[in-house]
Amino acid sequence: MNKKIKVVGVKPADRSVISGENPGYVPSILDVKLLDEVIKVTNVEAVEMVRRLALEEGLLVGISSGAAAAAAISLAKRSENSGKLIVVAFPSFGERCIPTVLFHSLLEEVQKL
């Protein structure tokens, strides 16, 4: 593996709303030995990022993607990462979240614009 590439995982800091699975769940396809670091993201941070991505970027993403984006931004703010390329993969879409309160409040905000 390229030593210049750092692989960072994201996990819920709280009881997991992020993964949609049981707390502590590790998918069988994940080889944790490949991770250089794991960043914890709270449910509040993940939900706030979902809202930001929808309102500011027009992206309809799910809670896991909100967590991934929050972690990527946190990583990008570190001084040792200044000038480096940060790539984030969005693992979830927001269509399952549309009927939730999260997106009802987003709709209200968008209608005010």
DSSP file (Angstrom, degrees, kcal/mol; ACC not computed):
  #  RESIDUE AA STRUCTURE BP1 BP2  ACC     N-H-->O    O-->H-N    N-H-->O    O-->H-N    TCO  KAPPA ALPHA  PHI   PSI    X-CA   Y-CA   Z-CA
    1    1 A M              0   0    0      0, 0.0     2,-0.3     0, 0.0     0, 0.0   0.000 360.0 360.0 360.0 145.9    0.0    0.0    0.0
    2    2 A N    >   -     0   0    0      1,-0.2     3,-1.5     2,-0.1     0, 0.0  -0.467 360.0-149.3 -65.1 121.4    1.2    3.6   -0.8
    3    3 A K  T 3  S+     0   0    0     -2,-0.3    -1,-0.2     1,-0.3     0, 0.0   0.672  94.6  64.3 -67.9 -17.2    2.8    5.0    2.4
    4    4 A K  T 3  S+     0   0    0      2,-0.0     2,-0.5     0, 0.0    -1,-0.3   0.596  89.0  82.2 -81.9 -10.3    1.6    8.5    1.4
    5    5 A I    <   -     0   0    0     -3,-1.5     2,-0.5     2,-0.0     0, 0.0  -0.828  63.9-161.9 -99.4 130.6   -2.0    7.5    1.7
    6    6 A K        -     0   0    0     -2,-0.5     2,-0.6     2,-0.0    29,-0.1  -0.948   6.6-151.8-111.6 128.3   -3.7    7.5    5.1
    7    7 A V        -     0   0    0     -2,-0.5    29,-3.2    27,-0.3    30,-1.2  -0.887  15.2-172.6-104.0 122.8   -6.9    5.5    5.5
    8    8 A V  E     -a   37   0A   0     -2,-0.6    30,-0.2    27,-0.2     2,-0.2  -0.955   6.7-157.1-121.2 130.7   -9.2    6.9    8.2
    9    9 A G  E     -a   38   0A   0     28,-2.8    30,-2.8    -2,-0.4     2,-0.4  -0.571   8.7-140.5 -97.4 166.2  -12.4    5.2    9.4
   10   10 A V  E     +a   39   0A   0     28,-0.2    30,-0.2    -2,-0.2    58,-0.1  -0.990  20.8 174.4-128.6 136.1  -15.4    6.9   11.1
   11   11 A K  E     -a   40   0A   0     28,-2.3    30,-2.1    -2,-0.4     2,-0.1  -0.983  37.7 -93.8-139.8 154.8  -17.4    5.5   14.0
   12   12 A P  E     -a   41   0A   0      0, 0.0    30,-0.2     0, 0.0     4,-0.1  -0.413  19.6-160.1 -67.0 135.5  -20.2    6.8   16.2
   13   13 A A  S    S+     0   0    0     28,-2.3    29,-0.2    -2,-0.1     2,-0.1   0.732  80.8  42.6 -81.5 -24.9  -19.2    8.5   19.4
   14   14 A D  S    S-     0   0    0     27,-0.5     2,-0.1     1,-0.2     4,-0.1  -0.403 119.2 -54.0-106.4-177.1  -22.7    7.9   20.8
   15   15 A R  S    S-     0   0    0     -2,-0.1     2,-0.5     1,-0.1    -1,-0.2  -0.463  83.5 -90.8 -56.7 134.7  -25.1    5.1   20.7
   16   16 A S  S    S+     0   0    0      1,-0.2    -1,-0.1    -4,-0.1    26,-0.0  -0.380  71.5 138.4 -73.2 110.5  -25.3    4.4   17.0
   17   17 A V  S    S+     0   0    0     -2,-0.5    -1,-0.2     2,-0.1    47,-0.1   0.512  76.2  68.0-100.6 -24.3  -27.8    6.2   14.9
   18   18 A I  S    S+     0   0    0      1,-0.2    46,-0.3    -3,-0.2    47,-0.1   0.932 104.4  34.5 -62.1 -51.6  -25.1    6.7   12.3
   19   19 A S  S    S-     0   0    0      2,-0.1    -1,-0.2    44,-0.1     3,-0.1   0.724  90.9-136.4 -83.2 -20.2  -24.6    3.1   11.2
   20   20 A G  S    S+     0   0    0      1,-0.3     2,-0.2    -4,-0.0    -2,-0.1   0.593  75.2  94.5  74.2   8.2  -28.1    1.9   11.5
   21   21 A E  S    S-     0   0    0      1,-0.2    -1,-0.3     4,-0.1    -2,-0.1  -0.489  89.6 -62.2-117.6-173.0  -26.7   -1.2   13.1
   22   22 A N    >   -     0   0    0     -2,-0.2     3,-2.1     1,-0.1    -1,-0.2  -0.452  66.9 -89.2 -70.5 146.6  -26.1   -2.5   16.6
   23   23 A P  T 3  S+     0   0    0      0, 0.0    -1,-0.1     0, 0.0     3,-0.1  -0.321 116.6  20.3 -56.3 137.3  -23.6   -0.4   18.7
   24   24 A G  T 3  S+     0   0    0      1,-0.3     2,-0.1   -12,-0.1    -2,-0.1   0.460  87.8 155.5  82.1   0.8  -20.1   -1.7   18.1
   25   25 A Y    <   -     0   0    0     -3,-2.1    -1,-0.3     1,-0.0    -4,-0.1  -0.411  23.9-168.1 -64.1 130.0  -21.1   -3.4   14.9
   26   26 A V        -     0   0    0     -2,-0.1    -1,-0.0    -3,-0.1     6,-0.0  -0.980  24.2-122.8-120.3 117.0  -18.1   -3.9   12.5
   27   27 A P    >   -     0   0    0      0, 0.0     3,-1.7     0, 0.0     0, 0.0  -0.254  16.9-126.0 -58.4 143.7  -19.0   -4.9    9.0
   28   28 A S  T 3  S+     0   0    0      1,-0.3    -2,-0.0     3,-0.1     0, 0.0   0.740 108.2  60.3 -64.6 -22.5  -17.5   -8.2    7.9
   29   29 A I  T 3  S+     0   0    0      2,-0.0     2,-0.6     0, 0.0    -1,-0.3   0.575  84.3  97.0 -81.9  -7.8  -16.0   -6.5    4.8
   30   30 A L    <   -     0   0    0     -3,-1.7     2,-1.0     1,-0.0     3,-0.1  -0.728  58.0-161.6 -88.2 120.5  -14.0   -4.0    6.9
   31   31 A D    >   -     0   0    0     -2,-0.6     3,-2.3     1,-0.1     4,-0.3  -0.838   4.0-167.5 -97.3  96.8  -10.4   -5.0    7.4
   32   32 A V  G >  S+     0   0    0     -2,-1.0     3,-1.3     1,-0.3    -1,-0.1   0.692  79.7  73.6 -62.8 -18.3   -9.5   -2.8   10.4
   33   33 A K  G 3  S+     0   0    0      1,-0.2    -1,-0.3    -3,-0.1    -2,-0.0   0.710  90.6  59.6 -66.8 -18.7   -5.8   -3.5   10.0
   34   34 A L  G <  S+     0   0    0     -3,-2.3     2,-0.4     2,-0.0   -27,-0.3   0.608  85.6  97.6 -83.9 -11.8   -5.9   -1.2    6.9
   35   35 A L    <   -     0   0    0     -3,-1.3   -27,-0.2    -4,-0.3     3,-0.1  -0.623  50.3-171.1 -83.5 132.1   -7.1    1.8    9.0
   36   36 A D  S    S-     0   0    0    -29,-3.2     2,-0.3    -2,-0.4   -28,-0.2   0.720  76.0  -3.0 -85.7 -25.3   -4.4    4.3   10.1
   37   37 A E  E     -a    8   0A   0    -30,-1.2   -28,-2.8     2,-0.0     2,-0.4  -0.984  58.1-142.4-161.2 155.9   -6.9    6.0   12.4
   38   38 A V  E     -a    9   0A   0     -2,-0.3     2,-0.5   -30,-0.2   -28,-0.2  -0.997  16.2-156.0-127.7 127.8  -10.6    6.0   13.5
   39   39 A I  E     -a   10   0A   0    -30,-2.8   -28,-2.3    -2,-0.4     2,-0.4  -0.878  11.1-139.6-104.1 132.1  -12.4    9.3   14.1
   40   40 A K  E     -a   11   0A   0     -2,-0.5     2,-0.4   -30,-0.2   -30,-0.0  -0.751  18.6-170.6 -90.5 136.7  -15.4    9.4   16.4
   41   41 A V  E     -a   12   0A   0    -30,-2.1   -28,-2.3    -2,-0.4   -27,-0.5  -0.992  17.7-129.6-128.1 132.9  -18.3   11.6   15.3
   42   42 A T     >  -     0   0    0     -2,-0.4     4,-2.3   -30,-0.2     5,-0.2  -0.374  23.4-115.4 -76.7 160.0  -21.3   12.3   17.5
   43   43 A N  H  > S+     0   0    0      1,-0.2     4,-2.7     2,-0.2     5,-0.2   0.890 118.2  54.4 -59.3 -39.6  -24.9   11.9   16.2
   44   44 A V  H  > S+     0   0    0      1,-0.2     4,-2.7     2,-0.2    -1,-0.2   0.927 108.4  47.9 -62.3 -45.3  -25.4   15.7   16.5
   45   45 A E  H  > S+     0   0    0      1,-0.2     4,-2.0     2,-0.2    -1,-0.2   0.907 113.0  49.0 -60.9 -41.9  -22.3   16.4   14.4
   46   46 A A  H  X S+     0   0    0     -4,-2.3     4,-2.1     2,-0.2    -2,-0.2   0.928 113.3  45.4 -65.0 -45.6  -23.5   13.9   11.8
   47   47 A V  H  X S+     0   0    0     -4,-2.7     4,-2.2     1,-0.2    -2,-0.2   0.910 111.7  52.1 -66.3 -42.3  -27.0   15.3   11.6
   48   48 A E  H  X S+     0   0    0     -4,-2.7     4,-2.4    -5,-0.2    -1,-0.2   0.891 110.3  49.2 -60.7 -38.3  -25.8   18.9   11.5
   49   49 A M  H  X S+     0   0    0     -4,-2.0     4,-3.0     2,-0.2     5,-0.2   0.884 107.0  54.6 -69.6 -37.8  -23.5   17.9    8.6
   50   50 A V  H  X S+     0   0    0     -4,-2.1     4,-1.9     1,-0.2    11,-0.3   0.932 110.7  47.1 -57.5 -45.1  -26.4   16.2    6.7
   51   51 A R  H  X S+     0   0    0     -4,-2.2     4,-2.9     2,-0.2     5,-0.3   0.923 112.8  48.5 -63.3 -45.2  -28.3   19.5    7.1
   52   52 A R  H  X>S+     0   0    0     -4,-2.4     4,-3.3     1,-0.2     5,-0.7   0.926 110.4  50.7 -61.2 -45.3  -25.4   21.6    5.9
   53   53 A L  H  X5S+     0   0    0     -4,-3.0     6,-2.5     1,-0.2     4,-0.9   0.873 114.5  45.0 -62.4 -36.2  -24.7   19.3    2.9
   54   54 A A  H  X5S+     0   0    0     -4,-1.9     4,-0.7     4,-0.3    -2,-0.2   0.947 121.8  35.6 -70.8 -49.0  -28.4   19.6    1.9
   55   55 A L  H  <5S+     0   0    0     -4,-2.9    -2,-0.2    -5,-0.2    -3,-0.2   0.888 129.3  30.4 -75.3 -40.0  -28.8   23.3    2.4
   56   56 A E  H  <5S+     0   0    0     -4,-3.3    -3,-0.2    -5,-0.3    -2,-0.1   0.786 134.6  23.0 -93.2 -29.6  -25.3   24.5    1.2
   57   57 A E  H  <<S-     0   0    0     -4,-0.9    -3,-0.2    -5,-0.7    -2,-0.1   0.520  94.0-122.6-116.6  -9.3  -24.3   21.9   -1.4
   58   58 A G     <  +     0   0    0     -4,-0.7     2,-0.5    -5,-0.4    -4,-0.3   0.773  61.5 145.1  71.7  25.5  -27.7   20.5   -2.5
   59   59 A L        -     0   0    0     -6,-2.5     2,-1.0    -7,-0.1    -1,-0.2  -0.861  42.5-152.3-102.7 126.2  -26.6   17.0   -1.6
   60   60 A L        +     0   0    0     -2,-0.5    34,-1.6    -3,-0.1     2,-0.3  -0.810  36.4 157.7 -96.3  96.9  -29.2   14.5   -0.2
   61   61 A V  B     -B   93   0B   0     -2,-1.0    32,-0.3    32,-0.3     2,-0.1  -0.795  35.8-117.1-121.3 161.9  -27.1   12.2    2.0
   62   62 A G     >  -     0   0    0     30,-1.4     4,-2.1    -2,-0.3    30,-0.2  -0.261  39.6 -90.9 -89.2 179.9  -27.7    9.9    4.9
   63   63 A I  H  > S+     0   0    0      1,-0.2     4,-2.3     2,-0.2     5,-0.2   0.868 123.9  55.2 -62.4 -40.2  -26.5   10.0    8.4
   64   64 A S  H  > S+     0   0    0    -46,-0.3     4,-2.2     1,-0.2    -1,-0.2   0.895 109.2  48.2 -61.5 -38.9  -23.4    7.9    7.7
   65   65 A S  H  > S+     0   0    0      2,-0.2     4,-2.6     1,-0.2    -1,-0.2   0.877 108.4  54.1 -68.9 -37.5  -22.4   10.3    5.0
   66   66 A G  H  X S+     0   0    0     -4,-2.1     4,-2.3     2,-0.2    -2,-0.2   0.909 109.8  48.0 -59.8 -41.9  -22.9   13.2    7.3
   67   67 A A  H  X S+     0   0    0     -4,-2.3     4,-2.4     2,-0.2    -2,-0.2   0.909 110.9  50.7 -64.9 -42.5  -20.5   11.5    9.8
   68   68 A A  H  X S+     0   0    0     -4,-2.2     4,-2.3     2,-0.2    -2,-0.2   0.911 111.9  47.2 -62.6 -42.8  -18.0   10.8    7.0
   69   69 A A  H  X S+     0   0    0     -4,-2.6     4,-2.4     2,-0.2     5,-0.2   0.910 111.1  51.2 -65.8 -42.4  -18.1   14.5    5.9
   70   70 A A  H  X S+     0   0    0     -4,-2.3     4,-2.2     1,-0.2    -2,-0.2   0.911 112.0  47.3 -60.8 -42.5  -17.7   15.8    9.5
   71   71 A A  H  X S+     0   0    0     -4,-2.4     4,-2.5     2,-0.2    -1,-0.2   0.900 110.9  51.7 -65.4 -41.1  -14.7   13.5   10.0
   72   72 A A  H  X S+     0   0    0     -4,-2.3     4,-2.5     2,-0.2    -2,-0.2   0.899 110.8  47.6 -63.9 -40.9  -13.1   14.6    6.7
   73   73 A I  H  X S+     0   0    0     -4,-2.4     4,-1.5     2,-0.2    -1,-0.2   0.913 111.4  50.9 -66.5 -41.9  -13.5   18.3    7.6
   74   74 A S  H  < S+     0   0    0     -4,-2.2     4,-0.4    -5,-0.2    -2,-0.2   0.914 112.6  46.9 -59.2 -43.7  -12.1   17.6   11.1
   75   75 A L  H >< S+     0   0    0     -4,-2.5     3,-1.2     1,-0.2    -2,-0.2   0.897 109.3  53.7 -64.6 -42.5   -9.1   15.8    9.5
   76   76 A A  H 3< S+     0   0    0     -4,-2.5    -1,-0.2     1,-0.3    -2,-0.2   0.775 101.1  61.1 -66.1 -26.9   -8.6   18.6    6.9
   77   77 A K  T 3< S+     0   0    0     -4,-1.5    -1,-0.3    -3,-0.2    -2,-0.2   0.623  79.6 106.1 -76.9 -12.8   -8.4   21.3    9.7
   78   78 A R  S X  S-     0   0    0     -3,-1.2     3,-1.9    -4,-0.4     4,-0.2  -0.468  75.6-131.0 -70.3 137.5   -5.4   19.6   11.3
   79   79 A S  G >  S+     0   0    0      1,-0.3     3,-1.6     2,-0.2    -1,-0.1   0.844 105.6  60.7 -58.8 -35.3   -2.2   21.6   10.6
   80   80 A E  G 3  S+     0   0    0      1,-0.3    -1,-0.3     3,-0.0    -4,-0.1   0.660 103.4  53.0 -68.3 -12.6   -0.3   18.5    9.4
   81   81 A N  G X  S+     0   0    0     -3,-1.9     3,-2.3    -6,-0.2    -1,-0.3   0.325  75.7 135.2-102.9   7.1   -2.9   18.1    6.6
   82   82 A S  T <  S+     0   0    0     -3,-1.6     3,-0.1     1,-0.3    -5,-0.1  -0.353  79.9   7.5 -57.7 127.6   -2.5   21.6    5.3
   83   83 A G  T 3  S+     0   0    0      1,-0.3    -1,-0.3    -7,-0.1     2,-0.2   0.444 102.7 125.2  80.2   0.3   -2.3   21.5    1.5
   84   84 A K    <   -     0   0    0     -3,-2.3     2,-0.5    -8,-0.1    -1,-0.3  -0.611  65.6-112.5 -93.5 154.1   -3.1   17.8    1.4
   85   85 A L        -     0   0    0     -2,-0.2     2,-0.5    -3,-0.1    -1,-0.0  -0.732  28.6-163.7 -84.9 125.6   -5.9   16.3   -0.6
   86   86 A I        -     0   0    0     -2,-0.5     2,-0.4     2,-0.0   -14,-0.0  -0.955   3.9-167.0-111.0 125.7   -8.7   14.8    1.5
   87   87 A V        -     0   0    0     -2,-0.5     2,-0.4     2,-0.0    -2,-0.0  -0.943   3.3-171.3-114.4 132.7  -11.1   12.3   -0.2
   88   88 A V        -     0   0    0     -2,-0.4     2,-0.5     2,-0.0   -19,-0.1  -0.981  12.0-149.2-125.5 136.7  -14.3   11.2    1.5
   89   89 A A        -     0   0    0     -2,-0.4   -21,-0.1   -21,-0.0    -2,-0.0  -0.891  14.3-138.6-102.1 131.6  -16.7    8.5    0.3
   90   90 A F        -     0   0    0     -2,-0.5   -25,-0.1     1,-0.1   -26,-0.0  -0.806  18.2-174.1 -90.7 110.0  -20.4    9.0    1.1
   91   91 A P        +     0   0    0      0, 0.0     2,-0.4     0, 0.0    -1,-0.1   0.542  61.8  46.6 -83.6  -6.3  -21.6    5.6    2.1
   92   92 A S        -     0   0    0    -30,-0.2   -30,-1.4   -29,-0.0     2,-0.2  -0.990  64.9-143.0-141.9 146.0  -25.3    6.5    2.4
   93   93 A F  B     -B   61   0B   0     -2,-0.4     3,-0.4   -32,-0.3   -32,-0.3  -0.621  21.8-128.1 -97.8 163.0  -28.0    8.3    0.5
   94   94 A G  S >> S+     0   0    0    -34,-1.6     3,-1.3    -2,-0.2     4,-0.8   0.445  81.6  98.5 -92.9   0.2  -30.7   10.4    2.1
   95   95 A E  G >4 S+     0   0    0      1,-0.3     3,-0.5   -35,-0.3    -1,-0.2   0.834  83.6  52.2 -61.8 -30.9  -33.8    8.9    0.5
   96   96 A R  G 34 S+     0   0    0     -3,-0.4    -1,-0.3     1,-0.2    -2,-0.1   0.723 108.6  52.7 -74.4 -18.8  -34.5    6.7    3.5
   97   97 A C  G X4 S+     0   0    0     -3,-1.3     3,-2.1     1,-0.2     6,-0.7   0.576  81.1  93.4 -90.9 -10.8  -34.3    9.8    5.8
   98   98 A I  T << S+     0   0    0     -4,-0.8    -1,-0.2    -3,-0.5    -2,-0.1   0.873  84.1  50.5 -54.5 -43.2  -36.8   11.9    3.8
   99   99 A P  T 3  S+     0   0    0      0, 0.0    -1,-0.3     0, 0.0    -2,-0.1   0.537  96.3  96.8 -74.5  -1.1  -39.8   10.9    5.9
  100  100 A T  S X> S-     0   0    0     -3,-2.1     4,-1.4     1,-0.1     3,-0.5  -0.355  90.1-108.1 -86.2 167.0  -37.9   11.7    9.2
  101  101 A V  H 3> S+     0   0    0      1,-0.2     4,-2.3     2,-0.2     5,-0.3   0.836 113.8  68.7 -59.0 -34.8  -38.1   14.9   11.2
  102  102 A L  H 3> S+     0   0    0      1,-0.2     4,-1.2     2,-0.2    -1,-0.2   0.919 106.6  36.4 -52.0 -49.1  -34.6   15.8   10.0
  103  103 A F  H <> S+     0   0    0     -6,-0.7     4,-2.2    -3,-0.5    -1,-0.2   0.724 109.8  62.0 -83.7 -20.8  -35.8   16.4    6.4
  104  104 A H  H  X S+     0   0    0     -4,-1.4     4,-1.9     2,-0.2    -2,-0.2   0.927 107.3  45.7 -65.4 -42.7  -39.1   17.9    7.4
  105  105 A S  H  X S+     0   0    0     -4,-2.3     4,-2.0     1,-0.2    -2,-0.2   0.852 110.9  53.8 -68.5 -33.0  -37.2   20.7    9.1
  106  106 A L  H  X S+     0   0    0     -4,-1.2     4,-2.7    -5,-0.3     5,-0.2   0.919 106.1  52.5 -63.5 -43.5  -34.9   21.0    6.1
  107  107 A L  H  X S+     0   0    0     -4,-2.2     4,-2.3     1,-0.2    -2,-0.2   0.911 108.3  50.9 -58.7 -43.5  -37.9   21.4    3.8
  108  108 A E  H  X S+     0   0    0     -4,-1.9     4,-1.0     1,-0.2    -1,-0.2   0.908 111.3  48.1 -61.4 -41.9  -39.2   24.2    6.0
  109  109 A E  H  X S+     0   0    0     -4,-2.0     4,-0.7     1,-0.2     3,-0.5   0.907 111.2  49.9 -65.6 -41.7  -35.8   26.0    5.9
  110  110 A V  H >< S+     0   0    0     -4,-2.7     3,-1.0     1,-0.2    -1,-0.2   0.888 106.6  55.6 -64.4 -39.3  -35.6   25.6    2.1
  111  111 A Q  H 3< S+     0   0    0     -4,-2.3    -1,-0.2     1,-0.3    -2,-0.2   0.766 102.7  57.2 -66.1 -24.5  -39.1   27.0    1.7
  112  112 A K  H 3<        0   0    0     -4,-1.0    -1,-0.3    -3,-0.5    -2,-0.2   0.693 360.0 360.0 -77.2 -19.3  -38.0   30.2    3.6
  113  113 A L    <<        0   0    0     -3,-1.0    -1,-0.2    -4,-0.7    -2,-0.1   0.499 360.0 360.0 -67.8 360.0  -35.2   30.9    1.1
